[in-house]
Amino acid sequence: MAEKSSIFDMIGPVMIGPSSSHTAGVVRIARAAIRILGAVPTEAVVTFYNSFARTYEGHGSDRAIVAGLLGYPPDDVRIRTAFDHAAEAGLRYTFQSVGNASTMHPNTIKLNLLDGATGRRVEVVGQSRGGGVIRIVEVDGFPADFSGALHTLIVDARDEPGSIAFIASVIAHDECNIATMFVSRKGKNDAARQFIEMDSPVKDLTLSYLRALGWVQHITYIPTLE
């Protein structure tokens, strides 16, 4: 007799196993990081914290993070042979582990990435929350809070009066509904960063307009992650 499913059965993400936390979530953290960098990196320093530090090799998180850095989605069979593909792509990577970071989520990863073509560097800290769900909690030292499940806009700008309301107004005129907004700044009238999650995509024309504003230094747009 075939088994009956129950309302308590859990349906996880479509992925290459063995674990949604240690593979699918890890891939998504890396994919978010390369969107922030704007390229597949040429160099990566990967730091695994807490439970990840103790299990990343056995659970395949090392292959998963490299696959994500190459842009592969969580269900790509190339995850299993990601090290070989990294060598072909010219991606150099180093793994580090910190097993007792008590202030951090158990499944935390920090990525320090370099795009050798442009010289651009980014540092991204992400958490794998289970079921393939992630949170990006820090970008270049700025606290953050976004999941990659929605369209995300990262705005680097001077801390000008009215800047948050202005950006929100521009997005609203693009008929984009803001789901969440998280704002960090280094100090009053200093560098600030807005992390904005939206229910729908931003038009290219709107992005071009925002990038042309004199007080806006950099715009990063991240469509929803697989």
C-alpha positions as CSV (number, residue, x, y, z in Angstrom):
1,M,0.0,0.0,0.0
2,A,1.3,3.4,-0.9
3,E,2.0,5.8,2.0
4,K,-0.3,8.7,2.4
5,S,1.2,12.1,2.7
6,S,0.2,14.2,5.7
7,I,-0.2,17.9,6.3
8,F,2.9,17.7,8.4
9,D,5.2,16.6,5.5
10,M,7.8,19.2,4.7
11,I,8.5,20.1,1.1
12,G,12.0,21.6,0.7
13,P,13.6,23.5,-2.1
14,V,14.6,21.7,-5.3
15,M,18.3,21.2,-4.8
16,I,21.4,19.1,-4.9
17,G,21.7,17.5,-1.4
18,P,22.4,16.5,1.2
19,S,21.0,19.4,3.3
20,S,18.9,22.5,2.5
21,S,20.8,24.4,5.2
22,H,24.3,23.3,4.2
23,T,23.9,23.2,0.4
24,A,20.9,25.1,-1.0
25,G,21.2,28.0,1.5
26,V,24.9,28.2,1.1
27,V,24.6,28.4,-2.7
28,R,22.1,31.2,-2.3
29,I,24.4,33.2,0.0
30,A,27.1,33.0,-2.6
31,R,24.8,33.9,-5.4
32,A,23.6,37.0,-3.5
33,A,27.3,37.9,-2.9
34,I,28.3,37.8,-6.5
35,R,25.3,39.9,-7.4
36,I,26.6,42.5,-5.0
37,L,30.1,42.2,-6.4
38,G,28.7,42.4,-9.9
39,A,30.7,39.6,-11.3
40,V,32.0,36.1,-10.7
41,P,35.0,36.7,-8.5
42,T,38.6,35.8,-9.3
43,E,39.5,35.4,-5.6
44,A,37.4,34.4,-2.6
45,V,38.1,34.0,1.1
46,V,35.3,32.0,2.7
47,T,35.0,31.9,6.5
48,F,32.6,29.3,8.0
49,Y,31.4,30.0,11.5
50,N,30.0,27.8,14.3
51,S,28.2,24.6,13.1
52,F,29.3,25.3,9.6
53,A,32.9,25.4,10.7
54,R,32.6,21.9,12.1
55,T,30.6,20.3,9.2
56,Y,31.2,22.2,6.0
57,E,33.4,19.5,4.4
58,G,31.2,16.5,5.3
59,H,28.0,18.2,4.3
60,G,29.3,19.6,1.1
61,S,29.1,23.3,2.0
62,D,32.5,23.8,0.6
63,R,31.4,22.7,-2.9
64,A,28.1,24.5,-2.5
65,I,29.7,27.9,-1.8
66,V,32.1,27.5,-4.7
67,A,29.2,26.6,-7.0
68,G,27.3,29.6,-5.9
69,L,30.3,31.8,-6.5
70,L,30.3,30.5,-10.1
71,G,26.6,31.4,-10.4
72,Y,25.2,27.9,-10.3
73,P,21.6,27.5,-8.9
74,P,20.9,25.2,-6.0
75,D,19.6,22.4,-8.3
76,D,22.6,22.4,-10.6
77,V,24.3,19.0,-10.8
78,R,27.6,20.8,-11.3
79,I,27.6,21.5,-7.6
80,R,29.1,18.1,-7.0
81,T,32.1,18.9,-9.2
82,A,32.3,22.6,-8.4
83,F,36.0,22.5,-7.5
84,D,36.9,21.3,-11.0
85,H,34.7,24.0,-12.6
86,A,36.3,26.7,-10.4
87,A,39.8,25.7,-11.6
88,E,38.5,26.0,-15.2
89,A,37.0,29.4,-14.5
90,G,40.2,30.8,-12.8
91,L,38.5,31.2,-9.4
92,R,40.9,31.0,-6.5
93,Y,39.4,30.3,-3.1
94,T,40.5,29.8,0.5
95,F,38.5,28.3,3.3
96,Q,38.7,29.4,6.9
97,S,36.7,28.3,10.0
98,V,35.8,29.8,13.3
99,G,34.0,27.4,15.6
100,N,33.2,29.5,18.6
101,A,31.7,32.8,17.4
102,S,29.0,33.0,20.1
103,T,27.4,36.2,18.8
104,M,26.8,34.8,15.3
105,H,24.0,32.6,14.0
106,P,25.0,28.9,14.0
107,N,25.1,28.7,10.2
108,T,27.0,31.9,9.2
109,I,29.4,32.4,6.3
110,K,31.5,35.5,5.5
111,L,32.7,36.0,2.0
112,N,35.5,38.4,1.0
113,L,35.4,38.6,-2.8
114,L,37.6,40.3,-5.5
115,D,36.8,41.0,-9.1
116,G,40.2,41.1,-10.6
117,A,39.0,42.8,-13.8
118,T,37.7,45.9,-12.0
119,G,39.6,45.7,-8.7
120,R,36.2,45.8,-6.8
121,R,36.0,44.1,-3.5
122,V,33.1,43.2,-1.3
123,E,32.6,41.6,2.1
124,V,29.2,39.8,2.6
125,V,28.0,38.0,5.8
126,G,25.1,35.6,5.3
127,Q,23.1,33.2,7.4
128,S,21.5,29.9,6.3
129,R,18.2,29.6,8.2
130,G,17.0,26.2,7.0
131,G,14.9,25.1,4.1
132,G,17.1,27.0,1.7
133,V,16.1,30.3,3.4
134,I,18.9,32.9,3.8
135,R,19.5,36.3,5.4
136,I,22.2,38.7,4.3
137,V,23.1,40.5,7.5
138,E,26.1,42.6,6.6
139,V,27.6,44.1,3.5
140,D,31.0,45.9,3.6
141,G,30.6,46.5,7.3
142,F,27.1,47.9,7.0
143,P,24.4,46.0,8.9
144,A,21.8,44.6,6.5
145,D,18.7,42.5,6.5
146,F,17.4,40.9,3.3
147,S,16.7,37.4,2.0
148,G,17.1,37.4,-1.7
149,A,13.6,36.1,-2.0
150,L,12.4,39.5,-3.3
151,H,13.8,42.0,-5.7
152,T,16.5,43.9,-3.8
153,L,17.9,47.4,-4.3
154,I,21.1,48.5,-2.5
155,V,21.7,52.2,-2.6
156,D,25.0,53.8,-1.5
157,A,24.6,57.5,-1.0
158,R,25.5,60.4,1.2
159,D,23.3,60.8,4.3
160,E,21.3,63.7,2.9
161,P,18.1,65.0,4.5
162,G,15.0,63.5,2.7
163,S,17.1,61.0,0.8
164,I,15.2,57.9,2.1
165,A,11.8,59.4,1.3
166,F,13.0,60.5,-2.2
167,I,14.2,57.0,-3.1
168,A,11.0,55.5,-1.8
169,S,9.0,58.0,-3.9
170,V,10.9,57.2,-7.1
171,I,10.3,53.5,-6.6
172,A,6.6,54.1,-5.9
173,H,6.3,56.0,-9.2
174,D,7.8,52.8,-10.9
175,E,4.7,51.0,-9.4
176,C,7.0,48.9,-7.2
177,N,5.7,48.1,-3.7
178,I,8.4,48.3,-1.0
179,A,8.2,45.2,1.3
180,T,11.1,46.1,3.6
181,M,13.7,48.8,4.0
182,F,16.8,48.7,6.1
183,V,19.0,51.7,6.4
184,S,22.6,51.8,7.8
185,R,25.0,54.8,8.0
186,K,28.5,55.4,9.3
187,G,27.4,58.7,10.9
188,K,25.4,61.8,10.5
189,N,26.0,63.3,7.1
190,D,28.4,60.4,6.3
191,A,28.1,57.4,4.0
192,A,24.7,55.6,4.2
193,R,23.4,52.4,2.6
194,Q,19.7,51.5,1.9
195,F,18.7,47.9,1.5
196,I,15.2,47.9,-0.1
197,E,13.2,44.7,-0.8
198,M,10.4,45.0,-3.4
199,D,7.6,42.8,-4.7
200,S,8.3,43.5,-8.4
201,P,11.3,44.4,-10.6
202,V,12.7,47.9,-11.0
203,K,12.8,49.3,-14.6
204,D,16.1,50.0,-16.2
205,L,15.1,53.6,-16.7
206,T,14.5,54.0,-13.0
207,L,17.9,52.5,-12.2
208,S,19.6,54.8,-14.6
209,Y,17.8,57.8,-13.1
210,L,18.9,56.9,-9.6
211,R,22.5,56.3,-10.7
212,A,22.6,59.8,-12.2
213,L,21.7,61.6,-8.9
214,G,24.7,63.5,-7.6
215,W,24.4,62.3,-4.0
216,V,24.1,58.6,-5.0
217,Q,27.4,56.9,-5.2
218,H,26.5,53.3,-6.3
219,I,23.4,51.3,-7.1
220,T,23.2,47.5,-6.9
221,Y,20.1,45.7,-8.1
222,I,19.5,42.0,-7.2
223,P,16.6,40.3,-8.9
224,T,15.0,37.4,-6.9
225,L,17.4,34.5,-6.4
226,E,16.5,30.9,-7.4
